[in-house]
């Protein structure tokens, strides 16, 4: 015994740090267990249909849902995920997956997300939740800015992360929008070309016309218009610097002066090019406009068109007005909003345009199948990507994004519409 100490004091000195921490660890385990059961109680309230088995450490597995349909199993790996999911389930599910805090053990990620979306949609149909969602939108939407400066920033966060990434999983033309499949087994490349040619045919580009592509992406639609129509001039505008660089590099000698690309916002282009274009096309860009700028967008189209000119706007549409997923808004498409078809058409009419024909609707399968191709190709290509730039967390983020988007088309009624509008002749 050390000199000058009592037996009790000596026992305290000999206690190991692990033993000293034991009460705190026990309390932590108890708190984690309590949080898990609280989260499962929330899960029972939110998940009314299907069968989802949830595992967590040595806790007994919990089965959520009514037991119907295909069974799925997930494993929760972190108490942090449980703590995050209680205040904000929508955001926490995506963040938890990206951080490796939960994984799918039985089933496909898109199918598991689909099950969650189906139940979420059912919950949002109840009157109290619909009222609460409407109130949140009214409070949040006016503060969401999508002016030219903010739009440029938002675009850069998604589209300027690297052309090497997009070329790895898109088709050869780098078309980052819904393909139109003539049959389920059609090759992605052929389905994308089918979409492009269908779009140009509907637009009706005639010899000598001036055509504009708003949000031209990596430029294959503009190149196809230049090569396969007799348009006198084709212009593409984008806010993504990396896209614009590649677009300009891909202008072929045979295109001459007929094809050009500008790094410019559609509103600024409209201000400096009034009544310039016979035809305008915009594919997959309207979703980035922002709900409070819909009429402004169609006014810009009206101002850009010559009298009697025509525009085709291609967009994802939802079955009814809704809201943007907090996770998608934070990590993938900041400032975006997927409209309902009614929101699109009413905005076009409010801007002084006329609907030429009934909108063309392409059923949910087309985009769901496109996303299945993209997710498979992304994961096949991932080993060859620069992992110092696209790390494991990025891989999980993009898998969740692609799988979640696929699930939205498979389960919630999202589809694609092409709206054809005209500027009345003077």
C-alpha positions, -999 to +999 in steps of 0.1 A: +000+000+000+013+035-008+024+054+022-002+078+036-032+063+018-062+044+031-074+011+016-104+030+000-081+056-015-058+029-028-087+012-045-096+044-063-060+049-075-060+013-089-092+017-108-086+015-146-098+043-168-121+019-186-137+008-153-140+045-142-159+053-174-182+023-171-211+041-156-209+067-183-207+041-211-236+022-195-256+054-195-247+061-231-258+026-241-290+031-222-296+064-239-288+049-274-313+021-267-339+046-256-333+067-288-336+035-309-369+026-295-382+062-298-371+062-335-389+029-341-420+043-325-418+071-350-412+046-377-444+027-368-463+060-371-448+069-405-445+034-422-480+020-425-476-003-455-449-027-467-424-046-446-391-031-435-370-049-409-346-027-390-316-040-371-295-021-346-266-035-325-278-062-302-314-048-300-341-072-312-349-065-349-380-043-354-404-049-383-422-018-396-452-017-418-482-040-423-461-069-436-473-066-472-453-068-503-416-075-508-396-076-476-366-052-471-340-051-443-317-023-433-290-022-406-285+009-385-248+013-376-247+046-356-266+061-327-259+095-343-283+085-371-310+077-346-305+111-329-307+129-362-338+111-376-361+121-348-362+159-355-358+156-393-365+122-409-363+134-446-329+150-442-315+124-418-322+094-440-301+108-469-273+122-446-272+090-426-268+069-458-240+092-471-222+090-438-224+052-437-247+052-407-271+028-423-271+003-451-294-020-470-291-057-461-320-071-481-333-055-513-321-027-535-315+009-523-340+023-548-367-001-537-361+007-500-363+045-507-394+038-528-411+021-499-403+052-477-416+075-504-449+056-508-456+059-471-445+095-471-469+103-499-497+086-480-489+106-449-488+139-468-524+132-481-537+136-446-552+170-439-530+181-410-498+172-428-510+189-460-518+221-440-484+220-423-465+214-455-484+243-472-475+266-442-438+256-444-437+263-482-453+297-477-428+307-451-397+293-468-403+300-505-401+338-505-366+336-490-353+313-518-333+334-543-327+323-579-317+355-595-288+353-620-261+355-594-276+328-572-285+307-602-249+307-613-238+296-579-264+268-577-255+255-611-218+254-603-224+232-573-238+204-594-227+208-630-191+221-626-178+193-604-161+176-633-168+166-669-149+133-662-177+123-638-205+129-662-187+113-692-183+082-670-220+074-666-239+093-693-242+081-729-217+092-755-235+125-762-236+133-724-273+138-723-283+144-687-321+142-691-347+115-696-343+091-726-373+080-746-373+042-748-391+026-777-390-006-757-376-015-722-345-033-736-334-005-759-299+007-755-295+040-735-277+057-764-304+048-789-331+060-765-313+093-760-311+099-797-348+090-800-355+117-774-334+143-792-349+136-826-385+135-812-379+169-796-365+185-827-394+171-847-419+185-823-402+219-823-404+221-861-371+237-871-374+249-907-347+261-932-333+295-924-345+297-888-326+309-858-328+285-828-318+288-792-312+261-765-317+274-730-296+253-706-279+234-734-259+210-712-231+193-730-245+204-764-256+173-783-291+187-790-276+218-805-252+198-825-279+176-838-301+206-848-271+220-866-264+187-884-299+174-891-319+206-899-314+236-922-314+261-893-294+291-903-280+296-867-281+276-835-271+291-801-267+273-768-266+291-735-256+276-701-244+288-667-220+259-662-185+269-672-173+233-676-202+225-699-195+256-720-158+248-724-166+213-736-195+226-759-171+250-776-144+223-780-169+200-797-179+224-824-169+206-856-153+224-885-184+216-906-206+236-883-190+268-895-205+299-880-239+282-876-233+270-840-221+289-810-223+288-772-226+315-745-220+314-708-251+335-699-283+336-679-315+333-698-328+366-684-298+385-694-298+369-729-335+379-733-327+415-724-301+418-751-317+397-778-354+407-782-375+390-809-344+371-822-353+335-824-378+315-844-375+284-822-364+279-786-359+246-768-351+239-732-345+203-719-342+196-682-335+232-672-370+243-660-365+223-628-337+247-618-357+279-624-374+280-590-411+282-582-412+320-579-395+325-612-417+304-635-435+334-650-402+353-654-388+323-673-417+322-698-416+359-702-380+356-712-390+330-738-417+354-750-393+382-753-367+361-772-391+347-797-401+364-829-438+369-835-452+335-844-422+318-829-424+285-810-407+271-779-406+235-764-400+232-727-391+197-714-394+191-677-400+166-650-434+171-636-450+159-603-487+148-600-496+179-579-478+209-564-454+199-537-421+207-521-384+200-527-367+173-506-345+190-480-317+166-488-319+172-526-320+209-520-290+208-497-267+184-515-278+180-551-299+207-567-300+238-545-327+262-554-346+238-577-383+228-577-401+202-598-434+217-610-468+201-616-479+203-652-506+228-641-479+251-626-460+250-659-489+257-683-505+284-661-471+302-659-467+301-697-502+315-703-496+342-676-465+352-694-485+359-726-477+326-745-502+303-761-502+265-758-498+252-793-510+216-786-518+195-755-486+188-736-467+156-745-465+133-715-439+105-712-447+080-686-427+074-654-409+044-668-388+064-692-369+084-666-368+055-640-352+033-666-328+061-676-318+064-639-312+027-636-288+029-665-270+059-650-267+042-615-253+010-630-229+029-652-218+052-624-209+022-601-192+004-629-171+034-637-164+045-601-132+024-597-116+044-625-125+078-612-102+101-592-109+091-557-091+121-542-119+141-559-148+116-558-143+099-525-164+071-508-187+097-493-193+111-528-200+076-541-226+070-515-241+105-520-246+099-557-259+064-552-285+078-529-294+106-553-297+084-584-316+056-564-339+082-548-347+098-581-354+064-597-377+056-568-396+089-572-405+079-608-413+043-599-435+051-570-448+087-568-461+095-602-433+117-614-431+118-652-418+140-680-437+166-700-429+185-731-449+217-733-451+235-767-459+272-766-461+300-792-458+337-793-488+351-811-481+369-844-481+407-842 
